[in-house]
Amino acid sequence: MLGDGGLVPRAPPGAVRARQARRARRAVRAAARSRRGGRRRRLPRGRRRRGIPARPRRGLAARAERRSAPARGRPPLRRAGRGAAARARRGTRRVDRAALAARRQPASVSGEPTPSASGAVPRPPPGLRELRGRLEPRGFRPSRRLGQNFLVDSGLLARIAEEARIESGELVLEIGPGSGFLTRELLARAERVLAVELDPLLCAWLRETLGEWLRAVPPDAPRFELVEGDALAGKHALAPELDARLARAGAWRVVANLPYSAASPLIVLLGRHANPPRGMSVLVQAEVAERLAAPPASTARGPLSARVQADWEVTPGRHLPPGAFWPAPEIDSQVVHLAPRAQRLPSELRSSYDALVDRLFQQRRKTIRAALRGWGRLADPERALAEVGLAPDSRPEILAVEALERLAERLSPA
């Protein structure tokens, strides 16, 4: 609007209505005060005047009030206070810490906590905080070169040991025990455990922590033996000491979180031992697990698949996320269970079988005919393929173990 030669800004319609409403409320309150004879004294927050009903509660406060209200026909509940008086009213007793520690102990073969001869229970197993607190001051750092990623999830450790189906009288071989967390679960289920660890600092840790636990159990409890050193003598042979121990071990099986850097050769060599294991339950990279279990025609099928499946039925197990490990790896992990085939690859055919697998999968982009052409150990590839019923134009990854065995039988000696 115009006034005094200039423009006067007009208030928005909404602001005008709000101002009018405030004035009307003030006028109503002023009229009520004049009838009472003055302004009413303000009460403290949370108090209300006698005779005036309380405002109903809403939201979370109403829900809490309903939960604490006594049921119809029952006396009201008394709220617990603080300190000794509250404990006396609740009848609370203090926690028996010795009993709590006993419940956390690894179980014996029978599944019960194992006391010492004096009746005392072993101290609780160390956790990740204690592991780091006692190893890092000694200069230990997990080595990526050695594939040191320790599984620290106690629930997963127990499930892996349980799913291994350890039988009575078996020796359990664990390669790369590391922190010893899985070792404790194995000692709770096996009569004998043989562990092979390369890292000297971890060997000292295992002797310190597991030795303390084993000294507190009766003489007939699970026996534990630690071998300090490498389980491999190169990529194509087991360490002589380990090989000799397994030869006289009787019945044995493998349960281990294998070092990522050595998982593939260890699985092949252990599975081909002269005294083969009854089974293997190993934790490996998810990529390695996929190759181990890859069926014919799978893009993941390769030399590792063909070698292992010649002796073992491979069953993929549970996946484990990186967060279950310390330090967390950059890849996923998976458990793989291996059970012996009803008919293993004959020992006299093994050399020819390996040579054929290497020849085919080194040239996997070629057809089988092209991969075998010019190879001195197979004079007439076309005829050999026809005899075993294989199409010359097919690819190596389609070949099942049985087809590879039939073809290996037709190779001339090296």
C-alpha positions in Angstrom: 0.0 0.0 0.0 1.0 3.7 -0.5 1.7 6.0 2.4 4.0 9.0 3.0 5.2 8.8 -0.5 6.6 5.2 -0.2 5.7 1.6 -0.2 4.9 -0.2 3.1 5.5 -4.0 3.0 2.4 -6.1 3.7 2.6 -9.1 6.0 1.9 -12.5 4.4 -1.7 -13.8 5.0 -0.5 -16.7 7.1 1.4 -14.4 9.5 -1.6 -12.2 9.9 -3.8 -15.1 10.8 -1.2 -16.5 13.3 -1.0 -13.0 15.0 -4.8 -12.8 15.3 -4.9 -16.3 16.9 -2.3 -15.3 19.5 -4.2 -12.2 20.4 -7.5 -14.2 20.8 -5.8 -16.7 23.1 -4.3 -13.9 25.3 -7.7 -12.3 25.5 -9.3 -15.6 26.7 -6.6 -16.1 29.4 -7.0 -12.5 30.6 -10.7 -12.9 31.0 -10.2 -16.2 33.0 -7.7 -14.4 35.3 -10.1 -11.6 36.0 -12.8 -14.1 37.0 -10.4 -15.9 39.4 -9.1 -12.6 40.9 -5.5 -12.8 39.7 -2.7 -14.9 38.0 -2.4 -18.6 39.1 1.0 -19.6 40.6 3.0 -21.8 38.3 3.8 -25.3 39.7 7.1 -27.0 39.3 7.6 -29.2 36.2 5.9 -32.6 36.6 3.5 -31.5 39.4 -0.3 -31.0 38.9 -3.0 -29.5 41.0 -5.3 -31.6 43.1 -8.5 -32.6 41.4 -7.2 -32.1 37.9 -6.6 -35.4 36.0 -3.2 -36.1 34.6 -2.5 -35.7 30.9 -2.4 -39.1 29.3 1.1 -40.3 28.3 2.0 -41.0 24.7 4.6 -42.9 22.8 7.5 -44.6 24.5 6.5 -43.3 28.0 3.0 -44.9 27.6 4.5 -48.2 26.5 6.9 -48.3 29.5 4.0 -47.5 31.8 1.9 -50.3 30.4 4.7 -52.8 30.8 5.4 -51.9 34.4 1.8 -51.9 35.4 0.7 -55.0 37.4 -1.7 -57.5 36.0 -5.3 -57.3 37.1 -5.7 -58.9 40.5 -1.9 -58.9 41.3 -0.1 -56.6 43.7 2.0 -53.8 42.1 5.7 -54.5 41.4 8.3 -52.9 43.5 11.0 -51.0 41.6 14.6 -52.0 42.4 16.7 -49.3 44.0 20.4 -48.9 44.2 23.1 -50.4 46.3 23.0 -53.1 49.0 19.3 -52.4 49.9 18.3 -53.1 46.3 20.3 -56.3 46.2 18.7 -57.4 49.4 15.1 -56.7 48.1 15.8 -58.5 44.9 17.6 -61.4 46.6 20.5 -61.0 44.2 23.6 -63.1 44.8 27.0 -62.3 43.5 28.3 -64.0 40.3 30.5 -67.1 41.0 33.4 -66.1 38.7 35.1 -69.5 39.0 32.0 -71.2 37.8 31.6 -68.7 35.0 35.2 -69.4 33.9 34.6 -73.1 34.0 31.7 -72.7 31.6 33.9 -70.8 29.1 36.6 -73.5 29.1 37.1 -75.8 26.1 35.3 -79.1 26.7 37.0 -82.4 27.1 36.4 -85.4 24.9 33.2 -86.0 26.8 32.0 -82.4 26.3 32.4 -81.3 29.9 34.8 -78.7 31.3 38.0 -80.5 32.4 39.2 -79.7 35.9 42.7 -80.4 37.1 43.7 -83.0 39.7 43.3 -80.4 42.4 39.8 -79.6 41.3 40.7 -76.2 39.7 39.6 -75.3 36.2 42.0 -74.0 33.5 42.1 -70.3 33.0 39.8 -69.1 30.2 41.2 -69.2 26.7 42.8 -65.9 25.5 40.8 -63.7 23.2 41.8 -61.4 20.4 42.7 -58.5 22.7 44.9 -60.7 24.8 46.5 -62.3 21.7 47.4 -58.9 20.3 48.4 -57.5 23.7 50.9 -60.3 24.3 52.2 -60.8 20.7 52.6 -57.3 19.4 55.0 -56.2 22.1 57.2 -59.1 21.1 57.4 -57.8 17.6 54.8 -60.0 15.9 52.9 -58.7 12.9 50.7 -61.0 10.7 52.5 -61.8 7.5 50.7 -61.6 4.2 53.5 -63.6 2.6 52.8 -66.5 5.0 49.0 -66.1 4.6 48.5 -65.3 8.3 44.9 -64.5 8.8 43.5 -65.9 12.1 39.9 -66.9 12.5 38.8 -65.4 15.8 35.0 -65.9 15.7 34.5 -68.5 18.5 31.1 -69.6 17.2 32.5 -70.4 13.7 35.5 -72.1 15.2 33.3 -74.5 17.1 31.1 -75.2 14.1 34.1 -76.0 11.9 35.5 -78.4 14.4 32.0 -80.0 14.9 31.4 -80.4 11.1 34.7 -82.1 10.7 33.2 -85.2 12.3 36.3 -86.3 14.1 36.0 -90.0 15.1 37.4 -91.8 18.1 41.0 -92.8 17.9 41.9 -90.4 15.0 44.9 -88.2 15.0 43.9 -84.7 13.8 46.5 -82.8 11.8 46.3 -79.0 11.9 48.7 -77.1 9.7 49.1 -73.4 10.6 47.5 -73.3 14.1 48.5 -69.7 14.5 46.6 -68.3 17.4 45.6 -71.7 18.7 41.9 -70.8 18.8 40.9 -73.7 16.5 43.4 -76.0 18.3 41.4 -75.7 21.5 38.2 -76.7 19.7 40.1 -79.7 18.2 41.5 -80.7 21.6 37.9 -80.7 23.0 36.9 -83.3 20.4 40.0 -85.3 19.4 42.2 -87.7 21.4 45.4 -86.5 19.6 46.3 -83.3 17.8 49.5 -82.7 15.8 50.0 -79.1 14.9 52.7 -77.8 12.4 53.6 -74.1 12.7 56.3 -72.2 10.8 56.4 -68.9 12.8 58.7 -69.1 15.9 56.8 -66.4 17.7 53.5 -68.2 17.3 55.2 -71.5 18.4 56.2 -69.8 21.6 52.7 -68.4 22.1 51.2 -71.9 21.5 53.5 -73.5 24.0 52.7 -70.8 26.5 49.0 -70.8 26.3 48.2 -74.4 25.3 50.8 -75.7 27.7 49.1 -73.9 30.5 45.8 -75.4 29.5 47.1 -78.9 29.1 49.0 -79.0 32.4 45.6 -78.4 34.1 43.9 -81.4 32.6 44.2 -85.1 33.7 46.9 -87.3 32.1 44.3 -89.1 29.9 43.1 -85.8 28.3 43.8 -85.1 24.6 47.4 -85.2 23.7 48.9 -82.2 21.8 52.2 -82.2 19.9 53.6 -79.1 18.2 56.1 -79.3 15.3 58.0 -76.1 14.6 58.9 -75.8 10.9 57.5 -75.9 7.4 55.0 -78.6 6.4 56.3 -78.4 2.8 59.7 -79.3 1.3 59.2 -77.2 -1.8 56.0 -77.3 -3.8 56.0 -80.9 -4.6 56.8 -82.8 -1.4 55.9 -82.8 2.3 58.6 -82.1 4.9 60.4 -85.4 5.6 59.6 -85.3 9.4 55.9 -84.7 8.8 55.8 -87.4 6.1 57.3 -89.9 8.5 54.9 -89.0 11.3 51.9 -89.5 9.1 53.1 -92.8 7.8 53.0 -94.3 11.3 50.0 -92.2 12.6 47.3 -94.8 11.9 43.9 -93.2 11.3 44.2 -89.5 10.8 42.3 -86.5 9.3 43.1 -82.9 8.5 41.2 -80.0 10.1 42.9 -76.7 9.5 42.7 -73.0 8.6 45.4 -73.5 5.9 47.8 -70.7 5.1 46.5 -69.1 2.0 49.9 -69.1 0.3 50.3 -72.9 0.6 46.7 -74.3 0.6 46.7 -75.9 -2.9 49.9 -77.9 -2.7 49.1 -79.0 0.8 45.7 -80.4 -0.1 47.1 -82.3 -3.1 50.1 -83.7 -1.2 48.2 -84.7 1.9 45.5 -86.3 -0.1 48.0 -88.4 -2.0 50.0 -89.6 1.0 50.8 -93.3 1.2 48.7 -93.4 4.4 45.9 -91.1 3.2 43.7 -89.3 5.7 40.2 -90.4 6.4 38.9 -86.9 5.4 39.9 -83.3 5.2 38.0 -80.2 6.4 40.0 -77.1 5.4 39.4 -73.4 5.4 40.7 -71.8 2.2 40.1 -68.8 -0.1 36.7 -68.9 -1.7 38.4 -68.9 -5.1 40.4 -72.0 -4.2 37.3 -73.7 -2.8 35.5 -73.0 -6.1 38.3 -74.6 -8.1 38.5 -77.6 -5.8 34.8 -78.3 -6.3 34.4 -77.2 -10.0 32.5 -79.8 -12.0 33.2 -80.6 -15.7 32.3 -77.8 -18.1 32.8 -75.2 -15.3 35.0 -72.2 -16.1 36.7 -72.6 -12.7 37.8 -76.2 -13.6 41.5 -76.6 -13.9 44.6 -78.7 -12.9 43.7 -78.4 -9.2 40.2 -79.7 -9.8 41.4 -82.6 -11.9 44.1 -83.7 -9.4 42.1 -83.5 -6.2 38.9 -85.0 -7.6 40.8 -88.0 -8.8 41.0 -89.1 -5.2 38.4 -87.1 -3.3 34.7 -86.2 -3.3 34.6 -82.4 -2.7 31.7 -80.8 -0.9 31.7 -77.0 -0.4 30.9 -75.8 3.1 30.1 -72.6 4.8 31.3 -69.1 3.7 33.1 -66.9 6.1 33.3 -63.1 5.8 36.5 -61.2 6.1 35.4 -59.7 9.4 35.7 -63.1 11.1 39.5 -62.9 10.8 42.3 -60.9 12.2 43.6 -59.2 10.2 40.6 -59.1 7.8 41.7 -60.5 4.4 40.7 -58.8 1.2 38.9 -61.9 0.0 36.1 -64.2 1.2 36.9 -67.6 2.7 35.1 -70.9 2.6 35.3 -74.3 4.3 35.7 -77.4 2.0 35.0 -81.0 3.1 36.8 -83.8 1.3 35.8 -87.5 1.6 37.7 -90.3 -0.1 36.4 -91.6 -3.4 35.3 -95.2 -3.5 38.0 -95.9 -6.2 41.1 -93.8 -5.9 43.5 -93.1 -8.8 45.9 -96.1 -9.1 49.4 -95.2 -8.0 51.0 -96.6 -11.2 48.8 -94.3 -13.3 49.4 -91.1 -11.3 52.5 -89.9 -13.2 50.8 -90.2 -16.6 47.6 -88.7 -15.2 49.5 -85.6 -14.0 51.4 -85.2 -17.2 48.1 -85.3 -19.2 46.4 -82.8 -16.9 49.4 -80.4 -17.3 49.4 -80.8 -21.1 45.7 -80.1 -21.5 45.2 -77.3 -19.1 48.3 -75.4 -20.0 46.6 -74.9 -23.4 43.0 -74.7 -22.2 41.9 -72.3 -25.0 42.7 -75.0 -27.6 40.6 -78.0 -28.4 41.7 -81.3 -27.0 43.0 -82.4 -30.4 45.1 -79.3 -30.8 46.4 -79.5 -27.3 47.6 -83.1 -27.8 48.9 -82.7 -31.3 52.7 -83.1 -31.5 53.0 -84.5 -28.0 55.5 -87.4 -28.0 53.6 -89.4 -25.4 50.5 -89.8 -27.5 51.4 -90.9 -31.1 47.8 -90.8 -32.5 45.6 -88.3 -30.6 42.6 -88.8 -33.0 42.6 -92.5 -32.5 43.1 -92.3 -28.7 40.2 -89.8 -28.4 37.9 -92.0 -30.4 38.7 -95.0 -28.3 37.7 -93.2 -25.1 34.7 -91.6 -26.7 35.8 -88.0 -26.6 35.0 -85.4 -29.3 38.3 -84.0 -30.6 36.9 -80.5 -30.9 35.8 -80.3 -27.2 37.7 -78.2 -24.6 39.8 -79.7 -21.7 37.5 -78.3 -19.0 34.6 -80.7 -20.0 36.7 -83.8 -19.2 35.6 -85.7 -16.1 38.0 -87.7 -14.0 37.0 -91.0 -15.6 37.7 -89.7 -19.1 41.1 -88.3 -18.0 42.0 -91.7 -16.5 41.1 -93.6 -19.7 43.1 -91.2 -21.8 46.1 -91.4 -19.4 46.1 -95.2 -19.7 47.0 -94.7 -23.5 50.1 -92.6 -22.9 53.5 -94.1 -23.5 56.0 -94.1 -20.7 57.9 -90.8 -20.1 
